[in-house]
Amino acid sequence: MMSVFCGIQQISDKKRAKRRAPLHAAVLLLGLVLSLGRTVLAEEEASSLFDQEHLSWSALLSECVVTMRDGLATAADYQCFDERSEQLQLYLNSLSAVSRASFQQFTKAERLAFLINAYNAWTIELILTEWPKLESIKDLGSLFRSPWKREFIPLFGETISLDDVEHGMIRAKGDYDDPRIHFAVNCASIGCPALLETAYVGAALEQQLEAQTARFLRDRTRNRLEAGELELSPLFKWYRQDFEAGWRGSSSLGKFLVRYRGALALEDADVAKLEAGALEIGYLSYDWDLNRPPTSSASR
């Protein structure tokens, strides 16, 4: 009799287990959905809370970037940045806190501004790791690894390098395809285009990139027409393919430069030669010395 009862009990337990199984699955599924929902909401909140004006970075730049040569160039006061390293770190932490999913919710201009600022800010951070015991960013590299390949940037859940930011993100084909970025990212060297005295922001990015491009091309220490030859910064040699990739119809370096004929102070005859590919182009040397002020505060 007991065995029969036990058999019935076992059958009953199996039936209840079968009835509970779908319930357990439903509860697990609901939990997963709620968890994903909370994750999405958290990412949306992080995206909406991120300071698209990059105000803390702008504040640092306004204090520590020195404008020189009638506004054609700037220098970075690394001692000033070093004394405000906690402020810099807070800004870098705010960049690191942005997830890739949140980043993708930014507008295209906001994404590009974010990456340019990130590159410039982490370049400053890299210099500060050895400041003031260096004369060039190249001093931070070796025969086997350039400083731009050093993986020290915590971004989008990975630890990446400056090269990853510039070449893997900013210059990635099909994402931004804007050659003017070469006048916005700063490599901490005299030969680099000026480090902008304020942060790049999505709402003003077009105007900022145009202004920085013209600013760089007006600098006769970097770009000039001399004895019938257009002498340019090596940036145009190293990244020529970017300037010839069709941005706004610029299928050649000459066509890109013609857009900025005023900044280059080109006469009509020079423009005609440039458009025809008949104007000789040469490249100046690049100064890799640190872009610090002539009388750096490091010596004070």
NUTOR-9459 format. One record per residue (C-alpha): residue number from 0; residue in three letters; z, y, x. Coordinates in pm, whole numbers, plus 50000, padded with zeros to 5 digits. Last residue first. Example, Ala and Ser with C-alpha at 12.3 -4.5 7.8 and 13.67 -1.06 7.14 Angstrom:
2
    i   aa     zz     yy     xx
    1  SER  50714  49894  51367
    0  ALA  50780  49550  51230
END
This chain:
300
    i   aa     zz     yy     xx
  299  ARG  48672  57872  56046
  298  SER  48423  57629  56202
  297  ALA  48385  57420  55889
  296  SER  48316  57745  55701
  295  SER  47961  57718  55831
  294  THR  47811  58021  56004
  293  PRO  47443  57942  55958
  292  PRO  47521  57793  55615
  291  ARG  47485  57414  55584
  290  ASN  47161  57230  55523
  289  LEU  47228  56957  55778
  288  ASP  46953  56923  56036
  287  TRP  46659  56710  55923
  286  ASP  46397  56983  55976
  285  TYR  46054  56859  55875
  284  SER  45747  56951  56079
  283  LEU  45453  57123  55913
  282  TYR  45161  56949  55746
  281  GLY  44793  57035  55751
  280  ILE  44538  57098  55479
  279  GLU  44182  57222  55537
  278  LEU  44028  57387  55235
  277  ALA  43706  57213  55131
  276  GLY  43847  56990  54858
  275  ALA  43637  57175  54601
  274  GLU  43946  57295  54415
  273  LEU  44102  57408  54742
  272  LYS  43786  57588  54847
  271  ALA  43766  57774  54517
  270  VAL  44135  57858  54534
  269  ASP  44096  57998  54885
  268  ALA  43807  58217  54771
  267  ASP  44012  58342  54475
  266  GLU  44298  58442  54705
  265  LEU  44606  58224  54743
  264  ALA  44955  58374  54746
  263  LEU  45120  58028  54750
  262  ALA  45346  58126  54460
  261  GLY  45048  58279  54281
  260  ARG  44826  57976  54339
  259  TYR  45083  57754  54171
  258  ARG  44851  57560  53940
  257  VAL  44605  57554  54229
  256  LEU  44856  57340  54419
  255  PHE  44834  57057  54166
  254  LYS  44456  57071  54166
  253  GLY  44449  57052  54545
  252  LEU  44682  56753  54551
  251  SER  44437  56568  54330
  250  SER  44432  56433  53975
  249  SER  44640  56719  53841
  248  GLY  44559  56707  53470
  247  ARG  44908  56780  53346
  246  TRP  45049  56515  53584
  245  GLY  44748  56304  53676
  244  ALA  44886  56082  53954
  243  GLU  44772  56310  54236
  242  PHE  45102  56487  54299
  241  ASP  45290  56157  54291
  240  GLN  45038  55996  54527
  239  ARG  45099  56273  54779
  238  TYR  45463  56175  54814
  237  TRP  45495  56160  55192
  236  LYS  45218  56411  55257
  235  PHE  45329  56671  55001
  234  LEU  45688  56632  55118
  233  PRO  45561  56703  55471
  232  SER  45579  57073  55379
  231  LEU  45242  57242  55378
  230  GLU  45009  57431  55609
  229  LEU  44695  57546  55428
  228  GLU  44442  57620  55699
  227  GLY  44220  57928  55711
  226  ALA  44411  58091  55994
  225  GLU  44750  58025  55828
  224  LEU  44803  57972  55456
  223  ARG  45171  57892  55409
  222  ASN  45423  57635  55288
  221  ARG  45763  57555  55438
  220  THR  45866  57860  55640
  219  ARG  45652  58064  55400
  218  ASP  45884  57990  55108
  217  ARG  45686  58081  54797
  216  LEU  45603  57712  54740
  215  PHE  45970  57617  54721
  214  ARG  46055  57887  54471
  213  ALA  45750  57805  54260
  212  THR  45862  57443  54233
  211  GLN  46223  57542  54168
  210  ALA  46120  57780  53888
  209  GLU  45898  57522  53720
  208  LEU  46167  57255  53742
  207  GLN  46429  57489  53596
  206  GLN  46205  57606  53312
  205  GLU  46126  57249  53207
  204  LEU  46488  57140  53248
  203  ALA  46643  57408  53027
  202  ALA  46769  57198  52734
  201  GLY  46803  56887  52951
  200  VAL  47036  57049  53199
  199  TYR  47009  57078  53577
  198  ALA  47332  57202  53728
  197  THR  47362  57541  53894
  196  GLU  47295  57692  54236
  195  LEU  46990  57470  54284
  194  LEU  46977  57293  54619
  193  ALA  46673  57451  54781
  192  PRO  46384  57226  54879
  191  CYS  46461  56997  55170
  190  GLY  46370  57084  55529
  189  ILE  46717  57219  55595
  188  SER  46866  56882  55504
  187  ALA  47116  56759  55244
  186  CYS  46853  56539  55074
  185  ASN  46813  56751  54760
  184  VAL  46645  56639  54441
  183  ALA  46490  56932  54254
  182  PHE  46173  57019  54446
  181  HIS  46061  56655  54457
  180  ILE  46133  56636  54083
  179  ARG  45826  56855  54037
  178  PRO  45610  56541  54066
  177  ASP  45685  56447  53703
  176  ASP  45606  56089  53604
  175  TYR  45918  56065  53383
  174  ASP  45950  55699  53281
  173  GLY  45605  55544  53317
  172  LYS  45628  55477  53687
  171  ALA  45982  55490  53823
  170  ARG  46018  55811  54026
  169  ILE  46358  55912  53884
  168  MET  46482  55555  53840
  167  GLY  46396  55314  54122
  166  HIS  46270  55573  54369
  165  GLU  46536  55840  54331
  164  VAL  46838  55653  54194
  163  ASP  46773  55329  54384
  162  ASP  46704  55528  54701
  161  LEU  47042  55698  54660
  160  SER  47199  55353  54657
  159  ILE  47347  55124  54391
  158  THR  47673  54969  54278
  157  GLU  47616  54838  53928
  156  GLY  47763  54889  53581
  155  PHE  47533  55176  53491
  154  LEU  47630  55372  53802
  153  PRO  47882  55314  54080
  152  ILE  47711  55471  54384
  151  PHE  47801  55326  54725
  150  GLU  47505  55111  54823
  149  ARG  47369  55257  55147
  148  LYS  46989  55263  55124
  147  TRP  46959  55640  55151
  146  PRO  47173  55639  55464
  145  SER  46903  55431  55635
  144  ARG  46985  55076  55741
  143  PHE  46905  54868  56048
  142  LEU  46871  55128  56321
  141  SER  47166  55312  56171
  140  GLY  47244  55564  55899
  139  LEU  47511  55828  55848
  138  ASP  47377  56037  56137
  137  LYS  47058  56068  55933
  136  ILE  47243  56305  55703
  135  SER  47237  56544  55995
  134  GLU  47481  56722  56227
  133  LEU  47786  56507  56165
  132  LYS  48161  56514  56221
  131  PRO  48252  56771  55955
  130  TRP  48232  56577  55728
  129  GLU  48199  56202  55761
  128  THR  48255  56082  55401
  127  LEU  48176  56436  55284
  126  ILE  47805  56384  55348
  125  LEU  47800  56089  55108
  124  GLU  47978  56288  54836
  123  ILE  47720  56567  54868
  122  THR  47444  56308  54827
  121  TRP  47637  56173  54529
  120  ALA  47616  56513  54363
  119  ASN  47246  56560  54433
  118  TYR  47142  56217  54308
  117  ALA  47364  56238  53999
  116  ASN  47235  56585  53916
  115  ILE  46877  56460  53936
  114  LEU  46964  56151  53730
  113  PHE  47139  56345  53452
  112  ALA  46858  56603  53436
  111  LEU  46607  56319  53395
  110  ARG  46810  56158  53117
  109  GLU  46865  56489  52939
  108  ALA  46492  56564  52949
  107  LYS  46411  56224  52801
  106  THR  46670  56273  52527
  105  PHE  46993  56081  52568
  104  GLN  47037  55755  52375
  103  GLN  46917  55555  52675
  102  PHE  47213  55683  52874
  101  SER  47452  55541  52615
  100  ALA  47296  55196  52655
   99  ARG  47306  55228  53034
   98  SER  47675  55309  53015
   97  VAL  47809  55654  53103
   96  ALA  48148  55627  53276
   95  SER  47985  55651  53620
   94  LEU  47862  56003  53542
   93  SER  48209  56114  53432
   92  ASN  48354  55958  53747
   91  LEU  48114  56165  53959
   90  TYR  48239  56478  53786
   89  LEU  48601  56385  53844
   88  GLN  48521  56306  54206
   87  LEU  48370  56651  54259
   86  GLN  48681  56817  54119
   85  GLU  48895  56602  54346
   84  SER  48673  56691  54643
   83  ARG  48724  57064  54594
   82  GLU  48827  57138  54953
   81  ASP  48546  56910  55066
   80  PHE  48292  57095  54854
   79  CYS  48394  57425  55017
   78  GLN  48380  57261  55359
   77  TYR  48037  57133  55267
   76  ASP  47901  57483  55210
   75  ALA  47554  57380  55098
   74  ALA  47273  57611  55197
   73  THR  47009  57775  54981
   72  ALA  46651  57887  55021
   71  LEU  46396  58129  54876
   70  GLY  46660  58354  54720
   69  ASP  46605  58653  54946
   68  ARG  46652  58441  55256
   67  MET  46975  58273  55150
   66  THR  47176  58158  54848
   65  VAL  47502  57981  54936
   64  VAL  47606  57679  54728
   63  CYS  47980  57610  54713
   62  GLU  48122  57815  54427
   61  SER  47825  57814  54187
   60  LEU  47760  57450  54274
   59  LEU  48114  57344  54192
   58  ALA  48112  57525  53857
   57  SER  47772  57378  53772
   56  TRP  47907  57028  53843
   55  SER  48200  57091  53609
   54  LEU  47968  57230  53340
   53  HIS  47724  56938  53333
   52  GLU  47571  57100  53022
   51  GLN  47511  56757  52869
   50  ASP  47886  56698  52872
   49  PHE  47918  56339  52755
   48  LEU  48101  56316  52422
   47  SER  47796  56218  52213
   46  SER  47695  55940  52451
   45  ALA  48051  55812  52483
   44  GLU  48082  55813  52102
   43  GLU  47754  55626  52065
   42  GLU  47875  55376  52323
   41  ALA  48205  55330  52141
   40  LEU  48025  55294  51808
   39  VAL  47794  55031  51956
   38  THR  48090  54842  52105
   37  ARG  48286  54863  51778
   36  GLY  47988  54724  51591
   35  LEU  47947  54446  51842
   34  SER  48312  54354  51792
   33  LEU  48281  54374  51414
   32  VAL  47973  54150  51422
   31  LEU  48146  53902  51651
   30  GLY  48456  53894  51432
   29  LEU  48242  53839  51124
   28  LEU  48063  53552  51298
   27  LEU  48395  53397  51400
   26  VAL  48527  53429  51046
   25  ALA  48209  53278  50903
   24  ALA  48223  52991  51148
   23  HIS  48586  52925  51056
   22  LEU  48498  52928  50687
   21  PRO  48202  52696  50745
   20  ALA  48440  52452  50922
   19  ARG  48723  52481  50666
   18  ARG  48544  52279  50396
   17  LYS  48460  52005  50645
   16  ALA  48820  52001  50764
   15  ARG  48940  51977  50403
   14  LYS  48710  51679  50346
   13  LYS  48829  51513  50666
   12  ASP  49193  51562  50565
   11  SER  49127  51405  50224
   10  ILE  48962  51101  50382
    9  GLN  49258  51065  50618
    8  GLN  49504  51089  50328
    7  ILE  49313  50822  50132
    6  GLY  49330  50591  50432
    5  CYS  49698  50664  50477
    4  PHE  49762  50577  50114
    3  VAL  49569  50252  50147
    2  SER  49766  50168  50462
    1  MET  50094  50238  50283
    0  MET  50000  50000  50000
END
